[in-house]
Amino acid sequence: MLDGARYGTCTLRAASVRGDSARYRGEPRRDALLTARFGSGDRALVLVAVATGVRGTPGAHRAAAEACRWIGKAVGLSHARLAEDITAGRRGDLKSGLHRLTDRTLGRLRAGAAEQGLGPEAYAATLRCLLLPADPGCRTRVFFGVGGGGLFRLRDGAWQDIEPKAAETRGGAVLGFGSPPSETPEGDRLTMDLGIPTPPSPYEPAPEPPREPFRFRTSVARRGDTLLLCSPGLADPLRGEDELGARLATRWSRPGPPGLAAFLADTQVRVKGYADDRTAAAVWEA
């Protein structure tokens, strides 16, 4: 899959490719990618969702695709409020609301596993998302999700690993880079007014929290930054092989973002010992 567009000050490039291992075995791609725009004009909100199914399970690709569809539907129903909270810097509301949407999405996967007579781990997926407001006056970028992968920032020609750690229960922003917390007396206002109908059984009571910690980060982009969200298939070699990071830093530090074909070629650079599917979404800041 390959997609790209420009909204506000952001230029997005996204690609999802089958890895050498899956290609050799004749297996489908376990990674899924969703890019969607909700709303129009400066009030639009762009969602990028990346999911990866569990290795060795026959329905891994379907679980990943369903996770992307469900989080897309949930964000679409509440996009106006989400965009408003991002613009207003209501970080506490965003975190609690997006946590609830993620829990519901993964709860649907667990319910789907039960319907198929499978254990919850046999029909599951990681889920990692970016929210990008189209308003050129808003430089806040929001990451949220559950499970492995990577969140990196290319600034001044050097990579910074800004993946929120599991121990960061409040999902604090990178020092000198993020938006300040903004709490309100009402608490989780976003959670109480998402505009999403009460889910029917078996999703009530609300599904149990995900087994892995919820990850959340807000950050404020600078001109010239490149923000990269990727699945483990690209995150692992980026962390493990300096040469790959240097190659991508050189290519992506050139004036202007790459075209779609060039971005696809960059995501497919082979690294010995790494053969998983790769999904990457990169945002260039003008």
N, C-alpha and C positions, 0 to 999 in steps of 0.2 A: 504494500500500500504506500502511496505517495501523495502528499498534499502540501499546500502552501498558500499563503495569502498575506496581505498587509492590512492592519487595522490600527488607526491612530499612529502612535510612534513605534508600534511593533511590526516586525516582519517575521512570520512563522514559517518554519520548514519542519515537516514531519514525515517519517518513513518507518515502515515495519517490514522486515525481511526475514525469510526463513534461513536458519543457520545451516552450516555445512553438515552437522550431525543429523538434523531432521531430513535434510535433502538426501543424504546417503541412505537413510533408513526408509525413505518414502513416506515419512510422517508429515501431517499438516503442521503449520506454524502454530505454536502454543501461545505466542504473543498476539494481542489484539490492540487495535488503535482506533480511537474515535476523536475526530475534530469536529466541532460544531459551534455555530454562532447563534446566539439567542438575542432577539431584539434587533434594533437598527440604529444607525447613526451613532452619535456619541454615547448613547445609552446601551449599546450592545455589549454583550459579555461573551467572550470566547472561552470554550472549554476544550482542553486536551486531556484525554483519558488513556492510560496505558495499563493493560492487564496482562498477567502471565498465568496460565494454567499450571496445575501441578504436574511435574515430570512423571512419566510412566503411567498416567491414567488415560483411558481411551477417550474421555470426553473433555480433555484439557482445553482444546481450542474452543469448544462450545461454551464452557464455563467462563473463559476469558471474554468472549464476545458478549455473553449475557451480562457480565459485570459492567462492561462499557455501556451497553444499551441502558441498563437500569440507572446507573449514575447519571447518564445523559438525560434521561427522562426526569429524574428528580431535580437536577440542576435547572432544566428547562422550565419546570413548573414554578421554581422560586427565583428565576434569574433576576427579576426586577429588584427584589429585596436584597439579593446577594450583591448586585452591582451598587446599590445604594449604600450598603454596609462597607463595601470596599472603598468607595469614594470618601465616606465619612470617617474611615479609620476605626470602625467598631470591631476591633480585633477579637475581643472576647466573644462577641456574638457570632462572628464568623467561625471561630474554632468550634464552639459548641454545636452550631447548626450543621456544619459540614461533617462533624463527627457523627451526628445522628443520621445524616443521609448516607454516610459510608456504612454505618452499622446496618441500616435497613437493606442496603444493596447486598452486603455479604450475608445477611440473614435470609434473603431470597435464595441465594445460592445454597445455603444449608437446607432450606425447605425443598429446593429442587432435588438435592441429593436424597432426602428422605422419600420423596415421591418416586424416585428411581430405585429405591431399595439399597442405596449406597451409604457408606459412612461419610460424615461431613468432610473428611480430608480427601475423599475420592472425587469430589466435585467441588473444587474451590479454586480461588485465584487471588493473586495479589492485585492491588489496585492503587494507582498513583495518578494524580491529576494536577493540572495547572488551570487557574482562572486568570484571564487577562482582560481587563476592561478596555473597551475601545476608546474611551474618553482620552484624548491626548493630554489633558491636564492632570490625569491620574497616573502616577508611575508605580503604583502598588501592584505587585504580583503575588499571587496566593498559591501555595503548594499544599496539598493534603493527600493522605492515603494511608494504606496499610501494606506492609510487606517490603521485600527487598528491591533494590534498584539503586539509582543514583540521581542526585541533584547537584549540578555543578554550575559554577559561574566563571566565565572567561572575562577577565578584566586586565587591561594593560598588557595583553599578551601572555598572561599566566593563569592557569587553572586554580580555582579554589573549590574544595569539596565542602559544600554547605548543606549536606544531607542532615536533617534533624536527627539527633540521636534518641534512642529509646528512652534514655533517662531524662530527657528534656520534657517533663510532663506538661509544661506550659508552652512548649514550642517556641521559645524565644527567638527573636530575629538575630541575625549575625551582628556582632558588635559594630556599631557605626554604620549599619546598612539597613536595619529593619525599621518598621513602623512601631511607635510606642504603644504599649497596651492601652486599651480604652474600655473600661468596664462601666456598666450602668447599674443603677439601683434595681432595675427590673430583672437583672440576671440575663438568662438566655432568651432574649427577645426573638432572635432569629428562629430558635427552636419552637417557640410558641406560635409563630405566625409565618409558617412556610408556605401556606396555601396548598398543602398536599393533603388529600383526603385521608381519613383514618384507615390504615390498611386492614383488610379483612383477615380472618384466621387463615393460615397459621402464623401470621405476622403480629398478632396481638396475643399476649402482651409483647411489647417491643422486643426484638431479637436480642439475644445475649451479645455482649461486646465482642469484638473480634479477638481471636486468641493472640494475635500480635498487636503491639501497641499502635495507637493512632499517631500518625506523624503530621505535623502542621508547621508551616512557616510562612510569614509574610515578609516581603522585602521590597525595598524601593529601588527601582532601576536607575542607573546612570547612563548617560549617552555613551555609546560605544560598548556597553556590556553585551554579552551573549549568555543567556540562561539556557541550560541544557537539562532536560528531564529524560531519563532513559531507563530501560529495563535492565535486569542483571546481565544480559548478554553483552551489553556495551559498557555498563558500569564496571564490571569486574576487570576487563582488560584495560580500561582507563586508569583504574587504581593500581593495577599490577604491572603495567608496561609503560614506562616513561616515554618510549619512542612514539607510541600511538598518541598520547596526549600532546607531545611536541608537534607531531604532524598535523593534528586537527587544529591546534592553536595557531600554527602558521597559516593554514588555509582559511580559517575562520576569522582571522584578524585583518584580512584584506579589506579595503574600502567596499562597503556594501555587502549584503548577504549573498551566498551562493545561489545559483539557479537550482531548480528542482533536480535536474540530472546530476549536477555536481554534488549536491547534498547527498543524494542516493549513493553515489560512488564513494563519498567520504565515509558513510555509515557501514559500507561493505568492506573496508580495508581489513584484510585477513591478518590475524595474530595467532601464532602457533600456540596450541593448547587451549584456545577458546573457540568453540564451534556452536554455541547456542544461538537461538533466534536473537535478533537485535531490533529494538524499537527505540527511536530517538525523536524527540521534539525539541527544537532549538528556537529561541526567540532573540532576534537581533534588535537592539534598541537604537533608534535614530535620534 
